Amino acid sequence: MSDSSPEQQTEREGAPSAAPIRDDQDRSPAIPELVIISGMSGAGRSTAAKCLEDLGWFVVDNIPPELIPPMVDLGARSQGNVARIAVVVDVRGRRFFDNLKESLAALDAAHVKRRIVFLESSDEALVRRFESVRRPHPLQGDGRIVDGIAAERDLLRELRGDADLVIDTSSLNVHELRAKMDAQFAGEEVPELRATVMSFGFKYGLPVDADLVVDCRFIPNPHWVPELRPYTGLNEEVSNYVFSQPGSKEFLDGYAELLRIVAEGYRREGKRYVTIAVGCTGGKHRSVAMSEKLARRLVSEGVETVVVHRDMGRE
C-alpha cells in the first residue's frame, strides 16, 4: 500500500484538476487584477469586454463562475504576462448565483483585487434591441421578450447590488459606452490606436479591408526609369527618386497631418484599429516608398503601426 497523499497519486495518474488559488506562501507576487462583467442581456456586455480587450486586458467571455479562481491562479503563475483579467459571466445557467458566490468568496480569501461591472438598461431599450436583431431573450423560453427580461432582472438583483460600477446603457450608443469604460479603466493613458499601412497596386484591385485609401499615381513612376525598374520602394534609390518628385514631400506632410487629426477622432470614438491603404499602379515602387515613410510618421505620433506590402513581388 502506498503511503503517498491522494494529491500525489492523482498527479502520477495524470488526472486533470482545477488548481485553487494558492495561499500567500506559494502564490506568485503578481496576482492579476480582475474585472467581472455582468448585467442584462442586450445591455452591452460584449462591447464592454471588447473595450477592456483593446486596453490590454485578457478577456474571457461566458465563463462558468467556478472557473474564475483557477483562471486567476494561472494568471498569477504567468510571471506578470497576464496582469489584468476580465471575465464575462452569463445567467443562462440557473445555478449562476450559487457558483458565483462561492467563486467570489474564494477570490476574497486570496486577496484578489476585483471589481464587478454591471451593465443595466431599461426594459424598453432591451426590447427594442432584441427586436432589431430578431433574436429571443435567452431566458424567455416560450414567453415574450419582456418575460425573459423580468426573469433575468430577478436573477441579477443581488449581483447588481454588489456591483462596484453600474452603467445604464439605455440611451448610450456603442461609442459612448466605450468612452465610459475608457474613463474607468484606461487611467491617464490614452487608449492605444493600432494602424496597418498597406501598399497595393490598383491593377490588382482595392483592398477590401481598408478604412482609408490614398492614390500615389500622381507621382512619376520609377517603372519607366530602366535602372530603377527591377527594384522596389524598399530600395533607397527608388525612395529617393519618389521623394525628389514635385509634390511628394508635400503630400506626405499633408497626409500625415490629416491622419493625426483622424487618429485623435478615432480615439475619441473608441476605434482602436485602422487600415490605411496607399496605392500606385502595380504596388511595387511609389506606394511602397510612401507607405514606409508614412508608417514612420505614425510611429513618431505614438501609433503602433504595422506595414504590409500586399502586391510587392507579384510582377
C-alpha positions in Angstrom: 0.0 0.0 0.0 1.4 3.4 -1.0 1.8 6.0 1.7 1.7 8.9 -0.7 -1.1 11.5 -0.5 -4.2 11.4 -2.7 -2.9 14.5 -4.5 0.4 12.9 -5.3 -1.4 9.8 -6.6 -3.6 12.0 -8.8 -0.6 13.7 -10.3 1.0 10.4 -11.1 -2.2 9.1 -12.7 -2.3 12.2 -14.9 -5.9 13.1 -13.9 -6.6 16.8 -14.6 -7.7 19.0 -11.8 -8.6 22.7 -11.4 -6.0 24.3 -9.2 -7.4 26.5 -6.4 -5.9 29.9 -5.8 -2.8 29.4 -3.8 -2.2 30.9 -0.4 0.3 33.6 0.3 3.2 31.1 0.9 3.3 29.8 -2.7 1.5 32.4 -4.7 3.3 34.4 -7.3 3.7 38.1 -6.2 1.8 39.3 -9.3 -1.8 38.4 -8.7 -3.8 39.6 -11.7 -6.3 42.4 -11.3 -9.8 41.0 -12.1 -12.9 42.6 -13.5 -16.2 40.7 -13.7 -18.6 42.0 -16.4 -22.2 41.1 -16.0 -25.6 42.6 -16.4 -28.7 42.4 -18.6 -28.5 40.6 -21.9 -28.5 43.2 -24.6 -27.1 45.9 -22.3 -23.6 45.9 -23.8 -21.6 43.3 -22.0 -19.8 42.3 -25.2 -19.0 45.9 -26.0 -17.6 46.5 -22.5 -15.5 43.3 -22.8 -14.1 44.3 -26.2 -13.2 47.7 -24.8 -11.1 46.1 -22.0 -9.5 43.8 -24.5 -8.4 46.8 -26.5 -7.0 48.3 -23.4 -4.8 45.2 -22.9 -6.9 43.1 -20.6 -7.0 39.3 -21.1 -10.8 38.7 -21.7 -12.8 35.5 -21.5 -16.4 35.6 -22.5 -19.2 33.5 -20.9 -17.0 31.6 -18.4 -18.6 29.4 -15.8 -18.1 31.2 -12.4 -16.4 28.2 -10.8 -13.5 28.6 -13.3 -12.7 32.1 -12.4 -10.5 31.3 -9.4 -8.4 28.8 -11.3 -8.0 31.3 -14.1 -6.7 33.9 -11.8 -4.3 31.4 -10.3 -3.0 30.6 -13.8 -2.5 34.3 -14.4 -0.6 34.6 -11.2 1.8 31.9 -12.5 2.4 33.7 -15.7 5.2 35.8 -14.2 3.4 39.1 -15.0 2.4 38.2 -18.6 -1.3 38.2 -17.6 -1.6 41.2 -15.2 -5.3 42.0 -15.8 -8.1 39.6 -16.5 -11.7 40.4 -17.4 -14.4 37.7 -17.4 -18.0 37.9 -18.7 -20.5 35.9 -16.7 -23.8 34.8 -18.1 -27.1 34.0 -16.3 -28.2 31.2 -18.7 -27.1 28.7 -16.2 -29.7 28.6 -13.4 -27.1 27.8 -10.7 -25.5 31.1 -11.6 -25.6 32.7 -8.1 -24.6 29.7 -6.1 -21.4 29.2 -8.2 -20.6 32.9 -8.4 -20.9 33.4 -4.7 -18.5 30.6 -4.0 -16.1 31.9 -6.5 -16.2 35.5 -5.2 -15.6 34.1 -1.7 -12.5 32.2 -2.9 -11.2 35.3 -4.6 -11.7 37.4 -1.5 -10.0 34.8 0.7 -7.0 35.0 -1.7 -6.9 38.9 -1.5 -7.6 39.2 -5.3 -8.3 42.8 -6.3 -11.6 42.5 -8.1 -14.4 44.7 -9.4 -17.8 44.0 -10.7 -19.1 46.0 -13.7 -22.9 45.7 -14.2 -24.5 46.8 -17.4 -28.1 48.0 -17.0 -30.7 49.1 -19.4 -34.4 49.9 -19.4 -37.0 47.3 -20.5 -38.0 49.4 -23.5 -34.4 49.7 -24.7 -33.7 46.0 -24.3 -36.9 45.0 -26.1 -36.0 47.4 -29.0 -32.5 45.9 -29.2 -33.7 42.3 -29.2 -36.4 43.0 -31.8 -33.9 44.8 -34.1 -31.6 41.8 -34.3 -34.6 39.3 -34.3 -33.2 37.2 -31.6 -35.1 35.8 -28.5 -34.0 36.7 -25.0 -32.0 33.8 -23.5 -34.5 33.4 -20.6 -37.8 34.0 -22.3 -38.5 30.3 -23.2 -41.9 30.1 -24.7 -42.9 33.5 -23.4 -42.3 37.0 -24.6 -39.1 39.1 -24.5 -40.4 41.0 -21.6 -40.8 37.8 -19.7 -37.2 36.9 -20.2 -36.1 40.4 -19.2 -38.1 40.1 -15.9 -36.6 36.7 -15.1 -33.1 38.0 -15.7 -33.6 41.0 -13.5 -34.8 38.8 -10.7 -31.7 36.6 -11.0 -29.3 39.5 -11.2 -30.8 41.7 -8.5 -28.4 40.7 -5.8 -25.4 40.9 -8.1 -26.4 44.4 -9.2 -26.5 45.5 -5.5 -22.9 44.2 -5.1 -21.6 45.8 -8.2 -18.7 48.3 -8.0 -19.8 50.1 -11.2 -23.3 50.2 -12.7 -23.6 51.7 -16.2 -27.0 52.4 -17.6 -26.8 52.0 -21.4 -30.5 52.8 -22.2 -29.5 56.0 -24.0 -25.9 55.2 -24.9 -24.6 54.2 -28.3 -21.6 51.9 -28.7 -19.1 54.8 -28.8 -20.5 56.4 -25.7 -20.3 53.1 -23.8 -16.7 52.6 -24.8 -15.9 56.1 -23.7 -17.4 55.4 -20.2 -15.3 52.2 -20.0 -12.2 54.1 -21.1 -12.8 56.7 -18.4 -12.9 54.0 -15.8 -10.2 51.6 -16.9 -7.7 53.5 -19.1 -6.4 55.6 -16.3 -4.4 58.5 -17.5 -3.2 56.5 -20.5 -4.6 57.5 -23.9 -6.3 54.4 -25.4 -3.9 52.8 -27.9 -4.6 53.1 -31.6 -3.1 50.4 -33.9 -2.6 51.1 -37.6 -1.8 48.9 -40.6 -0.3 50.8 -43.5 -0.8 48.7 -46.7 0.7 49.4 -50.1 -1.2 48.0 -53.0 -1.5 48.1 -56.8 -4.7 49.5 -58.3 -4.4 47.0 -61.1 -4.9 44.2 -58.6 -8.0 45.7 -57.0 -8.7 47.8 -54.0 -8.1 46.2 -50.5 -11.5 45.2 -49.2 -10.5 45.8 -45.5 -9.2 49.4 -46.0 -10.6 52.2 -43.9 -8.8 54.9 -45.8 -7.4 54.8 -49.3 -5.0 57.2 -50.9 -3.6 57.3 -54.5 0.1 57.9 -55.3 -0.3 57.7 -59.1 0.3 61.4 -59.4 4.0 60.8 -58.7 6.1 59.9 -61.8 6.5 56.1 -62.0 10.0 54.7 -61.3 9.0 51.8 -63.5 9.9 53.9 -66.5 13.4 54.5 -65.2 15.3 51.5 -66.5 17.9 51.4 -63.7 15.1 51.6 -61.1 12.6 49.2 -62.7 14.0 46.0 -61.1 13.9 47.4 -57.6 11.1 48.1 -55.2 10.2 51.1 -53.0 12.2 49.5 -50.2 15.3 50.3 -52.2 17.0 53.6 -51.2 17.5 54.7 -54.7 13.8 54.2 -55.5 12.7 56.0 -52.4 15.0 58.9 -53.1 13.6 59.2 -56.6 10.0 59.1 -55.4 10.5 61.8 -52.8 12.5 64.0 -55.2 9.5 64.4 -57.4 7.3 67.5 -57.2 4.6 67.2 -54.6 5.8 64.0 -52.9 7.1 65.5 -49.7 4.2 67.9 -49.5 1.8 65.0 -49.9 3.5 63.1 -47.2 3.5 66.0 -44.8 -0.2 66.9 -45.5 -1.5 63.3 -45.3 0.5 62.6 -42.1 -1.1 65.7 -40.6 -4.6 64.6 -41.7 -4.0 61.2 -40.2 -3.0 62.8 -36.9 -6.4 64.6 -36.8 -8.2 61.4 -37.8 -6.3 59.3 -35.2 -7.4 61.7 -32.4 -11.0 61.4 -33.6 -10.8 57.6 -33.8 -9.6 57.5 -30.2 -12.4 59.7 -29.0 -14.9 57.5 -30.8 -13.4 54.3 -29.4 -12.0 53.0 -32.7 -8.8 51.1 -32.0 -7.8 49.7 -35.4 -7.4 51.4 -38.7 -6.1 50.1 -42.1 -4.6 52.8 -44.4 -4.2 51.7 -48.0 -1.6 53.5 -50.2 -1.9 52.7 -53.9 0.0 53.1 -57.1 -0.3 51.2 -60.4 1.5 48.0 -59.5 2.1 48.3 -55.8 5.9 48.0 -56.3 7.5 51.4 -56.2 5.6 54.5 -55.3 3.1 53.1 -52.8 5.8 51.0 -51.1 8.1 54.0 -50.6 5.2 56.2 -49.4 3.9 53.6 -47.0 7.3 53.2 -45.4 7.6 56.9 -44.8 4.0 57.3 -43.6 4.4 54.4 -41.2 7.4 56.1 -39.6 5.4 59.3 -39.2 2.6 57.4 -37.4 5.1 55.7 -35.1 6.5 59.1 -34.2 3.0 60.1 -33.2 2.7 57.1 -30.8 0.6 54.9 -33.1 1.5 51.2 -33.1 2.0 50.5 -36.8 2.5 47.5 -39.0 3.4 47.8 -42.7 2.1 45.3 -45.2 3.1 45.4 -48.9 0.2 43.4 -50.4 1.3 43.3 -54.1 5.1 43.7 -54.0 6.6 40.8 -55.9 3.6 40.0 -57.9 5.1 41.2 -61.2 
